[in-house]
């Protein structure tokens, strides 16, 4: 592409194309070329979303295609979104040439047979194939350069699309061109809006103005003095991750909280929640399965083995692995594969810190889902275990065996007298009528109980460590615009010293690799210095928790971590804020809530976002069970954990402000549901008994799904304090 044609492009395309043109190393030149194509698709999607916003909103089919790909997009997902828009643009779109380019020029080049003819295969080979030799890269580049130049040349026509920053009371053309008609059109558009975000960007296409925010923004990244264009990469745990173009130092930036809220409000994150045909009292895990399936990288052999195991006759299958080995991600991929194959698995996830982590909730979950599949109500007057077995047997008689997948078995065992009791009294009876695949942390006692119950092992040696190829794929898949720094370290024969160092220190655990990714994206490992890596997962946990800073958010970081380590379920930021307000660690206003959001953002790598209800509202928990265990056992965190334990117990004694009636704060429902657990954790058996006495018990039972939790609380009180009267 000529210098004149390059100069005519919008700045979001100019940067990767300029890097491609200037790169001498063939492997990096190929990567820059792929980057340029991906950036073109990212811009196309942003323009398409803006085009439909101008036209009054995308139709449900287009919005759904975007929503199921946008949270964690790859080159293939950007391609899918662009194709969906290109197939159904607004009738009066000013971007007809762009959609024709997507359909007729780009799409034929994405498909082919191998990296020499398929752009998608080329990207996969560079990222996931263990590296490309210098000689092969030179050969591929010679073939691709003229084809890519011809492909990208028509994008010079996008120079007529002018990007303009319209937030903060000023209007700035991002190309720095002299004032013209585009500025006047953008200024008139901004004046007509009820509110304009301070980092908003629009595209002016002739007389049409397309809002691009929040997929394209204009602000100064942390550590930078000047505002630059920023293009959406993926959704982070707390905020949007953006690529800042033209920044002096920052390679990745974070959006505002308002940007996340805008995409949620537009219905562009996650498929719309569909109400089940019947009202379930135990909420499902669909959003978690979907998210984790998308996060799972590699592991094809393990997934295939477990999918095949689901086709075996009725019985119990036992899948074990070390903490942090990626068992839950594999489980999510298995659930997705079974669902896509029409197998309708009954998939349950047990997590410490989740009120559904009890045998009562598990059995109620299986009964409700099996009854829904059978189209019949549960048998009356029978214990839940027998109801579940009868329904599963009836389904097996009418159809194929229904797979029952249970993930997180070690956390379920923690709520039981023993693993042997859970296996003998719950899992084995279910496995007489269904194929039950139980997945959990390696444990000698649980393993013995499984073997005694006749469980088979689809993975005879348990979940294996991640391979070097899986680690490389995970790094390149997640670090986005910084991938080129990793590729620059490639040597022939597939050797990359940084990848090798991560493999050695991670010991096959994806959670270690996730920490590395977080540090790369946050700028703490931008040099990819292998010597800067902690020697073990435990050391990495300690480093993540030890990082400090100044300001209002920092005073919340340590108590927030300790609270998250003790919670019985993930909580929304508003509920975490309410708990911090109760401890007088945050003000009870928007400033205090913003400080909680900032603290969560500072804890990148230590917190994980979940969406249990599928409504798009994020809830937060610690990133992994190994991190929770580290916080609870760490001498450095001991005082913070002790004070958090005391504070949660105090809050559980008075879940609501007195005198009633007072409006509930965002934490009141949580304290109702889990106050007993926190009081027992603090050694207050009498307080726990009071929490299940009248009238608090009546108020709890009025909410759907409360009965299994209440029964679990009564069982805990009886086990921990048999002399205490729990009857009120």
C-alpha positions as CSV (number, residue, x, y, z in Angstrom):
1,X,0.0,0.0,0.0
2,X,1.4,3.4,-1.0
3,X,2.2,6.1,1.5
4,X,-0.6,8.3,0.1
5,X,-3.1,5.5,0.4
6,X,-2.0,4.7,3.9
7,X,-2.3,8.4,4.9
8,X,-5.9,8.4,3.7
9,X,-7.0,5.6,6.1
10,X,-8.6,6.2,9.5
11,X,-6.0,6.2,12.3
12,X,-7.3,2.9,13.7
13,X,-6.2,1.2,10.5
14,X,-3.1,3.2,9.8
15,X,-1.1,2.0,12.7
16,X,-1.1,-1.8,12.1
17,X,-0.6,-1.3,8.4
18,X,2.4,1.0,9.0
19,X,3.9,-1.6,11.3
20,X,3.4,-4.3,8.6
21,X,5.1,-2.1,6.0
22,X,8.1,-1.3,8.2
23,X,8.7,-4.8,9.6
24,X,11.7,-6.8,8.2
25,X,11.3,-10.0,10.2
26,X,8.9,-12.2,8.2
27,X,7.1,-13.8,11.2
28,X,6.3,-10.4,12.7
29,X,5.4,-9.0,9.2
30,X,2.8,-11.8,8.9
31,X,1.5,-11.1,12.4
32,X,1.2,-7.4,11.6
33,X,-0.7,-8.2,8.5
34,X,-3.1,-10.4,10.4
35,X,-3.4,-7.6,13.0
36,X,-4.3,-5.2,10.2
37,X,-7.1,-7.4,9.0
38,X,-8.4,-7.9,12.5
39,X,-8.3,-4.2,13.2
40,X,-10.3,-3.6,10.0
41,X,-12.9,-6.1,11.2
42,X,-13.0,-4.4,14.6
43,X,-13.6,-1.1,13.0
44,X,-16.2,-2.6,10.7
45,X,-18.1,-4.0,13.7
46,X,-17.9,-0.7,15.5
47,X,-19.2,1.1,12.4
48,X,-21.9,-1.4,11.9
49,X,-23.1,-1.1,15.5
50,X,-23.0,2.7,15.2
51,X,-24.9,2.5,11.8
52,X,-27.7,0.4,13.4
53,X,-27.7,2.7,16.5
54,X,-28.2,5.7,14.1
55,X,-31.1,3.7,12.4
56,X,-32.8,3.1,15.7
57,X,-31.3,-0.2,16.8
58,X,-30.2,-3.5,15.3
59,X,-32.8,-6.2,14.7
60,X,-32.8,-9.1,17.2
61,X,-31.0,-11.6,14.9
62,X,-28.1,-9.2,14.3
63,X,-27.9,-8.2,17.9
64,X,-27.8,-11.8,19.0
65,X,-25.0,-12.7,16.6
66,X,-22.9,-9.8,18.0
67,X,-23.9,-10.5,21.6
68,X,-22.7,-14.1,21.6
69,X,-19.2,-13.1,20.3
70,X,-18.4,-9.7,21.6
71,X,-17.2,-10.4,25.2
72,X,-14.1,-12.4,24.2
73,X,-13.6,-11.9,20.5
74,X,-11.0,-13.6,18.4
75,X,-10.2,-13.0,14.7
76,X,-12.9,-15.6,13.9
77,X,-15.5,-14.0,16.1
78,X,-14.8,-10.5,14.7
79,X,-15.3,-12.1,11.3
80,X,-18.6,-13.6,12.4
81,X,-19.9,-10.3,13.7
82,X,-18.8,-8.4,10.6
83,X,-20.5,-10.9,8.4
84,X,-23.7,-10.8,10.4
85,X,-23.8,-7.0,10.0
86,X,-22.8,-7.1,6.3
87,X,-25.7,-9.5,5.6
88,X,-28.3,-7.2,7.2
89,X,-27.1,-3.6,7.3
90,X,-29.7,-0.7,7.6
91,X,-31.5,0.0,4.4
92,X,-30.0,3.5,4.2
93,X,-26.5,2.5,5.2
94,X,-23.8,4.9,4.0
95,X,-21.3,2.0,4.3
96,X,-22.4,-0.2,1.4
97,X,-18.8,-0.4,0.0
98,X,-17.5,-1.6,3.4
99,X,-20.1,-4.4,3.7
100,X,-19.4,-5.5,0.1
101,X,-15.7,-5.7,1.0
102,X,-16.4,-7.9,4.0
103,X,-18.6,-10.3,2.0
104,X,-16.9,-10.4,-1.4
105,X,-13.2,-9.6,-0.7
106,X,-12.3,-10.6,2.8
107,X,-14.5,-13.7,3.4
108,X,-13.1,-15.7,0.4
109,X,-9.6,-15.0,1.7
110,X,-10.4,-16.3,5.2
111,X,-11.2,-19.8,3.9
112,X,-8.8,-22.1,2.2
113,X,-6.6,-25.1,2.8
114,X,-3.7,-24.4,5.1
115,X,-1.8,-21.2,6.0
116,X,-0.7,-20.5,2.4
117,X,-4.3,-19.9,1.2
118,X,-6.4,-19.2,4.3
119,X,-5.9,-16.1,6.4
120,X,-7.6,-17.8,9.3
121,X,-5.3,-20.8,9.1
122,X,-2.3,-18.5,8.8
123,X,-3.2,-16.7,12.0
124,X,-3.8,-20.0,13.8
125,X,-0.5,-21.4,12.6
126,X,1.4,-18.3,13.9
127,X,-0.4,-18.3,17.2
128,X,-1.1,-21.9,18.0
129,X,1.2,-24.1,15.9
130,X,4.3,-23.9,18.1
131,X,5.9,-21.2,16.0
132,X,6.9,-20.9,12.4
133,X,10.4,-21.2,11.1
134,X,12.1,-18.2,9.6
135,X,12.3,-19.9,6.2
136,X,8.7,-20.9,6.2
137,X,7.6,-17.4,7.3
138,X,9.6,-15.9,4.4
139,X,7.9,-18.3,2.0
140,X,4.4,-17.5,3.4
141,X,5.1,-13.8,3.4
142,X,6.1,-13.8,-0.3
143,X,2.8,-15.5,-1.2
144,X,0.7,-13.3,1.1
145,X,2.1,-9.8,0.5
146,X,0.5,-9.2,-2.9
147,X,-2.8,-10.8,-1.9
148,X,-3.0,-8.8,1.3
149,X,-2.0,-5.5,-0.5
150,X,-4.8,-6.1,-3.0
151,X,-7.3,-7.0,-0.2
152,X,-6.5,-3.9,2.0
153,X,-6.2,-1.4,-0.9
154,X,-10.0,-0.8,-1.1
155,X,-10.0,0.3,2.6
156,X,-8.4,3.6,1.4
157,X,-12.0,4.5,0.6
158,X,-12.7,4.6,4.3
159,X,-10.6,7.8,4.4
160,X,-14.0,9.4,3.6
161,X,-15.2,8.1,7.0
162,X,-14.0,10.7,9.5
163,X,-13.6,9.8,13.2
164,X,-14.3,12.7,15.6
165,X,-14.0,12.9,19.4
166,X,-17.1,14.6,20.7
167,X,-16.8,14.2,24.5
168,X,-15.7,16.5,27.2
169,X,-17.2,19.6,25.6
170,X,-14.8,19.6,22.7
171,X,-14.9,18.3,19.1
172,X,-11.7,17.0,17.7
173,X,-11.1,15.2,14.4
174,X,-8.8,12.3,15.2
175,X,-6.8,12.7,12.1
176,X,-5.8,16.3,13.1
177,X,-7.2,17.6,9.9
178,X,-8.3,21.3,9.6
179,X,-11.9,22.1,10.6
180,X,-14.4,21.0,8.0
181,X,-17.9,19.7,7.4
182,X,-17.3,16.6,9.5
183,X,-16.6,18.7,12.6
184,X,-19.8,20.7,12.1
185,X,-21.9,17.6,11.6
186,X,-20.3,16.0,14.8
187,X,-20.9,19.2,16.8
188,X,-24.5,19.3,15.7
189,X,-25.0,15.7,16.6
190,X,-23.4,16.1,20.1
191,X,-25.6,19.2,20.7
192,X,-28.7,17.1,20.1
193,X,-27.8,14.4,22.6
194,X,-29.1,14.5,26.2
195,X,-25.6,13.5,27.4
196,X,-22.3,12.7,25.7
197,X,-19.7,10.5,27.5
198,X,-16.4,12.3,27.9
199,X,-14.5,9.8,25.8
200,X,-17.1,9.4,23.0
201,X,-16.2,9.1,19.3
202,X,-18.4,9.3,16.3
203,X,-17.9,8.5,12.6
204,X,-19.1,11.1,10.1
205,X,-20.0,9.5,6.8
206,X,-21.2,12.3,4.5
207,X,-24.4,13.5,6.2
208,X,-24.7,10.5,8.5
209,X,-23.2,10.5,12.0
210,X,-22.6,7.0,13.6
211,X,-21.9,6.8,17.3
212,X,-18.9,4.4,17.9
213,X,-18.6,4.7,21.6
214,X,-17.9,2.6,23.6
215,X,-16.3,0.3,21.0
216,X,-14.1,3.2,20.0
217,X,-13.1,5.9,22.5
218,X,-10.8,8.9,22.9
219,X,-8.9,9.3,26.2
220,X,-5.5,9.3,27.8
221,X,-4.5,5.8,29.1
222,X,-3.0,5.5,32.6
223,X,0.5,6.9,32.5
224,X,0.0,8.9,29.3
225,X,-0.2,12.6,29.0
226,X,-2.4,12.9,25.9
227,X,-5.7,11.4,24.7
228,X,-5.4,8.8,21.9
229,X,-8.0,6.7,19.9
230,X,-8.8,3.5,21.8
231,X,-10.4,0.4,20.1
232,X,-12.2,-2.3,22.0
233,X,-10.3,-5.6,22.5
234,X,-12.4,-7.7,24.9
235,X,-14.3,-7.5,28.2
236,X,-12.1,-7.7,31.2
237,X,-13.1,-8.9,34.7
238,X,-14.2,-5.4,35.7
239,X,-13.9,-3.0,32.6
240,X,-13.4,-3.1,28.9
241,X,-9.9,-3.7,27.6
242,X,-8.9,-1.3,24.8
243,X,-6.1,-0.9,22.4
244,X,-4.7,2.7,22.6
245,X,-3.3,3.8,19.2
246,X,-0.4,6.1,19.1
247,X,0.3,6.0,22.9
248,X,3.9,6.5,23.9
249,X,4.0,3.8,26.6
250,X,0.6,2.0,27.2
251,X,-0.2,-1.0,25.0
252,X,-3.5,-1.8,26.7
253,X,-6.0,0.6,28.4
254,X,-9.2,0.2,30.5
255,X,-12.5,1.8,29.7
256,X,-14.7,3.7,32.1
257,X,-17.4,1.8,34.1
258,X,-20.0,3.7,32.0
259,X,-18.7,1.9,28.9
260,X,-19.4,-1.5,30.4
261,X,-22.9,-0.3,31.4
262,X,-23.6,1.0,27.9
263,X,-22.9,-2.3,26.2
264,X,-24.9,-4.2,28.8
265,X,-27.8,-1.8,28.3
266,X,-27.6,-2.2,24.5
267,X,-27.9,-6.0,24.9
268,X,-24.5,-6.6,23.3
269,X,-22.9,-8.7,26.1
270,X,-24.2,-12.2,26.3
271,X,-27.3,-13.7,24.7
272,X,-30.6,-12.5,26.2
273,X,-31.7,-14.5,29.1
274,X,-34.6,-16.8,28.2
275,X,-37.1,-17.6,30.9
276,X,-37.3,-21.4,31.5
277,X,-40.6,-23.0,30.7
278,X,-41.0,-23.8,34.4
279,X,-39.9,-21.8,37.4
280,X,-36.8,-23.4,38.9
281,X,-36.1,-22.8,42.6
282,X,-32.4,-23.6,42.1
283,X,-30.8,-21.3,39.6
284,X,-28.8,-22.8,36.8
285,X,-25.2,-22.3,35.7
286,X,-25.7,-21.6,32.0
287,X,-23.9,-18.3,32.0
288,X,-20.9,-19.7,33.8
289,X,-20.7,-22.8,31.6
290,X,-20.8,-20.6,28.5
291,X,-18.2,-18.2,29.8
292,X,-15.8,-20.9,30.9
293,X,-16.2,-22.9,27.7
294,X,-15.1,-19.8,25.8
295,X,-12.1,-19.4,28.2
296,X,-10.8,-22.9,27.7
297,X,-7.8,-23.1,25.4
298,X,-6.6,-26.4,23.9
299,X,-7.5,-29.5,25.9
300,X,-9.2,-31.1,22.8
301,X,-8.1,-34.6,23.8
302,X,-9.5,-34.4,27.3
303,X,-12.8,-32.9,26.1
304,X,-13.2,-35.6,23.5
305,X,-12.5,-38.3,26.2
306,X,-15.2,-37.0,28.5
307,X,-17.7,-36.5,25.7
308,X,-17.2,-40.1,24.8
309,X,-17.5,-41.1,28.4
310,X,-21.0,-39.5,28.5
311,X,-22.1,-42.1,25.9
312,X,-21.2,-45.1,28.2
313,X,-23.9,-47.0,30.0
314,X,-25.3,-45.8,33.3
315,X,-22.7,-45.5,36.0
316,X,-20.3,-43.2,37.7
317,X,-17.2,-41.6,36.0
318,X,-14.6,-39.9,38.2
319,X,-12.4,-37.2,36.8
320,X,-9.8,-35.7,39.1
321,X,-7.0,-33.2,38.8
322,X,-4.7,-30.8,40.8
323,X,-6.0,-27.5,42.1
324,X,-5.7,-25.0,39.3
325,X,-5.3,-27.6,36.5
326,X,-8.3,-26.3,34.5
327,X,-10.8,-28.9,35.5
328,X,-13.8,-26.5,35.4
329,X,-12.8,-25.1,32.0
330,X,-12.7,-28.6,30.6
331,X,-16.0,-29.4,32.2
332,X,-17.5,-26.3,30.6
333,X,-16.3,-27.4,27.2
334,X,-17.8,-30.8,27.8
335,X,-21.2,-29.3,28.8
336,X,-21.1,-27.1,25.6
337,X,-20.2,-30.1,23.4
338,X,-23.0,-32.3,24.9
339,X,-25.5,-29.4,24.5
340,X,-24.6,-28.8,20.9
341,X,-24.9,-32.5,20.2
342,X,-28.5,-32.4,21.5
343,X,-27.7,-34.5,24.6
344,X,-29.3,-32.0,27.1
345,X,-26.9,-32.6,30.0
346,X,-28.0,-31.8,33.6
347,X,-24.9,-29.8,34.6
348,X,-24.3,-28.7,38.2
349,X,-21.4,-26.7,39.6
350,X,-20.5,-26.8,43.2
351,X,-18.4,-23.8,44.5
352,X,-17.3,-22.9,48.0
353,X,-18.9,-19.5,48.4
354,X,-22.1,-20.4,46.6
355,X,-25.3,-21.1,48.5
356,X,-26.1,-23.9,46.0
357,X,-23.1,-25.9,47.2
358,X,-25.1,-28.5,49.2
359,X,-26.5,-32.0,48.6
360,X,-30.0,-30.6,49.0
361,X,-29.4,-28.0,46.3
362,X,-27.8,-30.6,44.0
363,X,-30.7,-33.0,44.4
364,X,-33.3,-30.3,43.9
365,X,-31.5,-29.1,40.8
366,X,-31.5,-32.6,39.3
367,X,-35.1,-33.2,40.2
368,X,-36.3,-29.9,38.6
369,X,-34.2,-30.3,35.4
370,X,-35.1,-34.0,35.0
371,X,-38.8,-33.2,35.5
372,X,-38.6,-30.4,32.9
373,X,-37.0,-32.8,30.4
374,X,-39.6,-35.4,31.1
375,X,-42.5,-32.9,30.9
376,X,-43.9,-34.3,34.2
377,X,-44.0,-33.1,37.8
378,X,-41.7,-34.7,40.3
379,X,-43.2,-37.8,42.2
380,X,-44.9,-36.5,45.3
381,X,-44.2,-37.7,48.8
382,X,-40.8,-39.2,48.0
383,X,-37.3,-38.1,49.2
384,X,-35.5,-35.9,46.6
385,X,-32.9,-38.7,46.0
386,X,-35.6,-41.2,45.0
387,X,-37.4,-38.5,43.0
388,X,-34.2,-37.8,41.0
389,X,-33.5,-41.5,40.4
390,X,-37.1,-42.2,39.2
391,X,-37.1,-39.3,36.9
392,X,-33.7,-40.1,35.4
393,X,-34.8,-43.8,34.9
394,X,-38.0,-42.7,33.2
395,X,-36.0,-40.4,30.8
396,X,-33.6,-43.3,30.1
397,X,-36.5,-45.5,29.3
398,X,-38.0,-43.1,26.8
399,X,-34.8,-41.6,25.3
400,X,-31.0,-42.0,25.7
401,X,-29.4,-41.8,29.1
402,X,-29.2,-38.2,30.3
403,X,-25.6,-37.2,31.2
404,X,-25.3,-35.6,34.7
405,X,-22.2,-33.5,35.0
406,X,-21.1,-32.4,38.5
407,X,-18.1,-30.1,38.7
408,X,-16.4,-28.9,41.9
409,X,-16.9,-32.1,43.8
410,X,-14.3,-31.2,46.5
411,X,-16.3,-28.1,47.5
412,X,-19.5,-30.2,47.7
413,X,-17.7,-32.7,49.9
414,X,-16.7,-29.8,52.3
415,X,-20.4,-29.4,53.2
416,X,-20.8,-33.2,53.9
417,X,-19.8,-35.5,56.8
418,X,-17.4,-37.2,54.4
419,X,-16.7,-37.8,50.7
420,X,-17.7,-41.4,51.2
421,X,-21.2,-40.3,52.5
422,X,-21.7,-38.1,49.5
423,X,-20.7,-40.8,47.0
424,X,-22.7,-43.6,48.7
425,X,-25.9,-41.6,49.5
426,X,-26.1,-39.2,46.5
427,X,-23.9,-40.0,43.5
428,X,-24.1,-43.7,43.4
429,X,-27.9,-43.8,43.5
430,X,-28.1,-41.2,40.7
431,X,-25.5,-43.2,38.7
432,X,-27.9,-46.3,38.7
433,X,-30.2,-44.4,36.4
434,X,-27.9,-42.0,34.5
435,X,-24.4,-41.5,33.4
436,X,-22.9,-39.3,36.1
437,X,-19.5,-37.6,35.4
438,X,-18.1,-36.2,38.7
439,X,-15.2,-33.8,38.5
440,X,-13.1,-32.6,41.4
441,X,-9.8,-32.0,43.0
442,X,-7.5,-35.0,43.5
443,X,-8.1,-36.4,47.0
444,X,-7.1,-39.8,48.4
445,X,-10.2,-40.4,50.5
446,X,-12.6,-39.2,47.7
447,X,-10.7,-41.3,45.2
448,X,-11.1,-44.4,47.4
449,X,-14.8,-43.8,47.8
450,X,-15.2,-43.4,44.0
451,X,-13.4,-46.7,43.3
452,X,-15.4,-48.5,46.0
453,X,-18.5,-47.3,44.1
454,X,-17.2,-48.8,40.9
455,X,-16.5,-45.5,39.2
456,X,-14.5,-45.6,36.0
457,X,-11.8,-43.1,35.0
458,X,-12.1,-41.6,31.5
459,X,-8.8,-39.9,32.1
460,X,-6.8,-42.7,33.7
461,X,-4.1,-40.4,35.1
462,X,-6.4,-37.5,35.9
463,X,-6.4,-34.1,34.2
464,X,-2.9,-33.8,32.7
465,X,-0.8,-30.6,33.0
466,X,-1.2,-28.1,30.2
467,X,1.2,-28.8,27.3
468,X,3.7,-26.2,26.1
469,X,1.5,-25.8,23.0
470,X,-1.5,-25.1,25.2
471,X,0.4,-22.5,27.2
472,X,1.6,-20.7,24.1
473,X,-1.9,-20.8,22.6
474,X,-3.4,-19.4,25.9
475,X,-0.9,-16.6,26.1
476,X,-1.3,-15.5,22.4
477,X,-5.1,-15.8,22.6
478,X,-5.4,-13.6,25.6
479,X,-2.7,-10.9,25.4
480,X,-4.2,-9.5,22.2
481,X,-2.2,-6.4,20.9
482,X,0.9,-7.5,22.9
483,X,1.2,-10.8,21.1
484,X,3.8,-9.4,18.7
485,X,6.2,-9.0,21.7
486,X,5.9,-12.7,22.4
487,X,6.2,-13.7,18.8
488,X,9.4,-11.6,18.5
489,X,11.0,-14.1,20.9
490,X,10.3,-17.1,18.7
491,X,13.2,-19.1,17.6
492,X,13.3,-21.8,14.9
493,X,12.2,-25.3,15.9
494,X,9.2,-23.8,17.8
495,X,11.3,-22.6,20.8
496,X,10.3,-19.5,22.7
497,X,12.2,-18.8,25.9
498,X,9.4,-16.9,27.6
499,X,6.9,-19.6,26.9
500,X,9.3,-22.3,28.1
501,X,9.8,-20.3,31.3
502,X,6.1,-20.0,31.9
503,X,5.6,-23.7,31.2
504,X,8.3,-24.6,33.7
505,X,7.0,-22.4,36.5
506,X,3.3,-23.0,35.9
507,X,3.8,-26.8,36.3
508,X,0.8,-27.2,33.9
509,X,-1.6,-25.0,35.9
510,X,-3.7,-22.6,33.8
511,X,-4.2,-20.3,36.8
512,X,-0.5,-19.5,36.8
513,X,-0.7,-18.6,33.1
514,X,-3.8,-16.5,33.8
515,X,-1.7,-14.5,36.3
516,X,1.0,-14.0,33.6
517,X,-1.6,-12.8,31.2
518,X,-3.0,-10.3,33.7
519,X,0.5,-8.9,34.4
520,X,1.3,-8.6,30.7
521,X,-2.0,-6.7,30.0
522,X,-1.5,-4.4,33.0
523,X,2.0,-3.4,31.9
524,X,3.8,-5.3,34.7
525,X,5.4,-7.8,32.3
526,X,5.6,-5.9,29.0
527,X,9.2,-6.7,28.6
528,X,8.4,-10.5,28.8
529,X,11.4,-11.0,31.0
530,X,11.4,-14.7,32.1
531,X,13.5,-13.8,35.1
532,X,10.6,-11.7,36.5
533,X,8.3,-14.6,36.8
534,X,7.5,-15.9,40.3
535,X,8.8,-19.5,40.8
536,X,5.4,-21.0,41.7
537,X,1.7,-20.5,41.8
538,X,1.7,-19.8,45.5
539,X,4.4,-17.2,45.0
540,X,2.3,-15.6,42.3
541,X,-0.8,-15.4,44.5
542,X,1.3,-13.7,47.1
543,X,2.7,-11.2,44.6
544,X,-0.8,-10.3,43.2
545,X,-2.1,-9.7,46.7
546,X,1.0,-7.7,47.8
547,X,0.8,-5.0,45.2
548,X,-0.1,-1.6,46.5
549,X,-0.9,1.9,45.6
550,X,-2.4,5.1,47.0
551,X,-5.8,6.6,47.1
552,X,-9.3,5.7,48.1
553,X,-9.4,2.4,46.2
554,X,-6.2,1.1,47.9
555,X,-7.7,1.3,51.4
556,X,-10.3,-1.1,50.2
557,X,-8.1,-3.6,48.4
558,X,-7.0,-5.7,51.4
559,X,-10.3,-5.8,53.2
560,X,-12.1,-6.5,49.9
561,X,-9.8,-9.5,49.2
562,X,-10.3,-10.9,52.7
563,X,-14.1,-10.5,52.4
564,X,-14.2,-12.2,49.0
565,X,-12.2,-15.1,50.4
566,X,-14.9,-15.6,53.1
567,X,-18.1,-15.0,51.1
568,X,-20.5,-17.8,50.4
569,X,-21.4,-16.7,46.9
570,X,-20.2,-14.1,44.4
571,X,-21.7,-10.6,44.9
572,X,-22.4,-7.6,42.7
573,X,-20.2,-4.5,43.3
574,X,-23.2,-2.7,44.9
575,X,-23.4,-5.5,47.6
576,X,-19.7,-5.4,48.2
577,X,-20.0,-1.6,48.5
578,X,-22.8,-2.1,51.1
579,X,-20.5,-4.4,53.1
580,X,-17.7,-2.0,53.0
581,X,-20.1,0.8,54.1
582,X,-21.1,-1.3,57.1
583,X,-17.4,-1.4,58.1
584,X,-17.0,2.4,57.5
585,X,-14.4,1.7,54.9
586,X,-16.4,3.4,52.1
587,X,-18.8,6.3,51.9
588,X,-22.5,5.5,51.3
589,X,-22.6,7.3,48.0
590,X,-21.5,7.2,44.3
591,X,-18.0,8.1,45.3
592,X,-17.8,5.0,47.6
593,X,-19.2,2.7,44.9
594,X,-16.7,4.1,42.4
595,X,-13.9,3.3,44.9
596,X,-15.1,-0.3,45.1
597,X,-15.0,-0.5,41.3
598,X,-11.5,0.9,41.2
599,X,-10.4,-1.5,43.9
600,X,-11.8,-4.4,41.9
601,X,-9.9,-3.1,38.8
602,X,-6.7,-2.9,40.9
603,X,-7.2,-6.6,41.8
604,X,-7.0,-7.6,38.1
605,X,-5.8,-11.3,38.1
606,X,-7.2,-11.8,41.6
607,X,-10.9,-11.4,40.9
608,X,-13.2,-13.2,38.5
609,X,-16.5,-11.9,37.1
610,X,-19.5,-14.3,36.9
611,X,-23.0,-13.8,35.7
612,X,-25.1,-16.5,37.5
613,X,-28.5,-15.1,36.5
614,X,-27.6,-14.5,32.9
615,X,-28.9,-10.9,33.2
616,X,-25.5,-9.3,32.3
617,X,-25.0,-7.8,35.8
618,X,-21.5,-8.8,36.9
619,X,-20.8,-10.4,40.3
620,X,-17.3,-10.9,41.7
621,X,-15.4,-13.6,43.4
622,X,-11.8,-14.5,43.8
623,X,-10.2,-15.8,40.6
624,X,-9.7,-19.4,41.8
625,X,-10.1,-21.8,44.7
626,X,-6.3,-21.9,45.1
627,X,-6.3,-18.1,45.6
628,X,-9.1,-18.4,48.2
629,X,-7.1,-21.0,50.0
630,X,-4.0,-18.9,49.9
631,X,-5.7,-15.9,51.3
632,X,-7.3,-17.9,54.2
633,X,-4.0,-19.6,55.1
634,X,-1.6,-16.6,54.4
635,X,0.2,-15.1,57.5
636,X,0.3,-11.8,55.6
637,X,-3.5,-11.8,55.2
638,X,-4.3,-13.3,58.7
639,X,-5.4,-10.0,60.4
640,X,-7.4,-8.9,57.4
641,X,-9.2,-12.2,57.2
642,X,-9.9,-12.2,61.0
643,X,-11.4,-8.7,60.9
644,X,-13.5,-9.6,57.8
645,X,-14.8,-12.7,59.6
646,X,-15.8,-10.6,62.6
647,X,-17.4,-7.9,60.4
648,X,-19.4,-10.4,58.4
649,X,-20.7,-12.1,61.6
650,X,-21.7,-8.7,63.0
651,X,-23.5,-7.8,59.8
652,X,-25.3,-11.2,59.8
653,X,-26.7,-10.5,63.3
654,X,-28.5,-7.4,61.9
655,X,-29.0,-7.8,58.2
656,X,-31.2,-4.7,58.0
657,X,-31.2,-1.3,59.5
658,X,-33.3,-0.8,62.6
659,X,-36.0,0.2,63.2
660,X,-37.8,-1.7,60.4
661,X,-39.3,-1.1,58.0
662,X,-36.2,0.3,56.3
663,X,-35.2,-0.3,52.7
664,X,-32.8,-3.2,52.3
665,X,-29.3,-2.3,51.2
666,X,-27.7,-4.4,48.5
667,X,-26.2,-6.8,51.0
668,X,-29.3,-7.6,53.0
669,X,-30.5,-10.6,50.9
670,X,-27.0,-12.1,51.0
671,X,-26.8,-11.8,54.8
672,X,-30.3,-13.4,55.1
673,X,-29.2,-16.3,53.0
674,X,-25.7,-16.9,54.4
675,X,-25.7,-15.3,57.8
676,X,-25.7,-18.7,59.5
677,X,-22.5,-19.7,57.7
678,X,-20.7,-16.5,58.8
679,X,-21.9,-16.8,62.4
680,X,-20.8,-20.4,62.7
681,X,-17.5,-19.4,61.0
682,X,-17.0,-16.8,63.7
683,X,-17.9,-19.3,66.5
684,X,-21.3,-17.8,67.3
685,X,-23.6,-20.8,67.5
686,X,-26.3,-18.9,69.4
687,X,-26.3,-16.1,66.9
688,X,-26.6,-18.8,64.1
689,X,-29.6,-20.3,65.9
690,X,-31.2,-16.9,66.2
691,X,-30.8,-16.4,62.4
692,X,-33.1,-19.3,61.7
693,X,-35.7,-18.4,64.3
694,X,-39.0,-16.7,63.7
695,X,-39.7,-14.2,62.1
696,X,-36.4,-14.2,60.1
697,X,-37.0,-17.8,59.1
698,X,-40.5,-17.0,57.7
699,X,-39.0,-14.1,55.7
700,X,-36.3,-16.3,54.2
701,X,-38.8,-19.1,53.2
702,X,-40.9,-16.6,51.3
703,X,-38.2,-16.4,48.7
704,X,-38.0,-19.0,45.9
705,X,-35.2,-21.5,46.3
706,X,-34.7,-20.8,50.0
707,X,-35.8,-24.2,51.4
708,X,-32.6,-26.2,50.5
709,X,-30.5,-23.4,52.1
710,X,-32.6,-23.3,55.2
711,X,-32.3,-27.1,55.6
712,X,-28.6,-26.9,55.0
713,X,-28.3,-24.2,57.8
714,X,-30.3,-26.3,60.2
715,X,-28.0,-29.3,59.5
716,X,-24.9,-27.1,60.0
717,X,-26.2,-25.8,63.3
718,X,-27.1,-29.3,64.5
719,X,-23.6,-30.6,63.5
720,X,-21.7,-27.6,65.0
721,X,-23.8,-26.9,68.1
722,X,-26.0,-29.9,68.9
723,X,-27.1,-28.4,72.3
724,X,-28.3,-25.1,70.8
725,X,-32.1,-24.8,70.1
726,X,-32.5,-23.9,66.5
727,X,-36.3,-23.9,66.6
728,X,-36.7,-20.4,67.9
